């Protein structure tokens, strides 16, 4: 069986065993370059994918894209070949080394910068609500877009005197959690709720019955970032970096999530 023929089998397994459709889609996007770009491996039999063959693909692919994108494909190939070995399609999965120099996104949106962003003429009403909310709650943009009012509590809860939001579904099965609200996050939710006619906290722009697309939200952020000439490392996910730093300064507040996996935390 070659790598192209293995694709359907591998992704049938991924679809049934990986909880996040986004993660499966990430693997699909990273798998395709293995088949067709550089020294395409699509016609190579699984048993013949050796470190030397992989290195040949890497050298060609690296001329086209960044180390980060090459490594995404290598991680996907590594997982695929490990599954092939587990299913006895090959004797042993080869060792796959990732490229050095992969750029890590560590940009932090500090309060001073946040103030400038919210005051900028290209900052939309959505971003004026979403950015401080994401910074104060640590929610991923996909989690915020999926947030429904039934999972918002503005009444006190142990460890969350200003209210809370419940993340019902996230990137992994461990993403379920209650998150205490700050005064700012609570104020944002109260302001949105006054005018809301949707079950979603952040509904689609032209349809209150649908949740907002994370891609649309990210595009709104990119427009603002580019207008302010901020670096490419400044992404929506940078709000979680700010939140994580805050955890280190303030400590964790464990909250029991009834019916969820384990203990959720701030």
Phi, psi and omega in degrees: 000130178268176186295326179292318179292331182286342186304311183297318180295317181296315184279341170294320176294314182300317182300325183271346187237350178253120188293334185259119175301330179296321179293318178299317179296323177300314180296322179297315181295327180278338181284322186301318178299333178297329185277322195239342188255153182064225173275078187311134184263006186304322183267002181276131178294146183305320182291344182258005177276093183258168176305324180292320178294317179298319180297322178297320177294317182300315182299321179286315183293326183295338178288343186258323188224175182286164177299327181298316182287324175297316181294328176298318178291321179295321177296322179294316178298319179300316180292319181297316182288330175294322176293321178299321178292320180296328180270009178063028175275336172223161183287318183204140177284136179289157175285133182239118179266135177276155178288142173284168175082015178292128185282127178261138179271108182236015181296137181244128175271096181281167186300323180297316179291320179303317180301318179292322180295316182292335181269353184288147183294338179268005177277117182282166178298325177299312182294326179297331175271316190288318186299306178295328178296316179294320180296319184279338182252338182076011179291145169291157181298323179294324179290321179293319180296328181272354185294129179248156183297333179294344178253020175245127178239117179264004174269156182297152176216151180310120181084359182217074187291340181260005181112185187200163168234148180247124176270110184280327184212134181220208186292329180223175180291347180264006185282345181297128183193155168263136180239121178295147180268146168273170178299321181292315180296321178296316181299320179297314181295320179297320181293318180293319186294330180303325184251357187288138174236019184238159174281345179265142176294319177240084182285165176301148187302320185245013181207105182293345182272356180240151178282156180292140177286132178295332179292319177296317180298317180294324179294320176301320180293318181298321178299316179294314180302314182292323179295328180269359179059041176274156183293160181298337179290347177278103182232171179305323182296344178298338177296327178288330176296316177300314181298316182297321177296324178296326178298319180295329180277325188257343183086167181270149175240096183290134178231127178288125178259101182299126178083002179253178181280113173065217184248131177271159182220163178303000000 
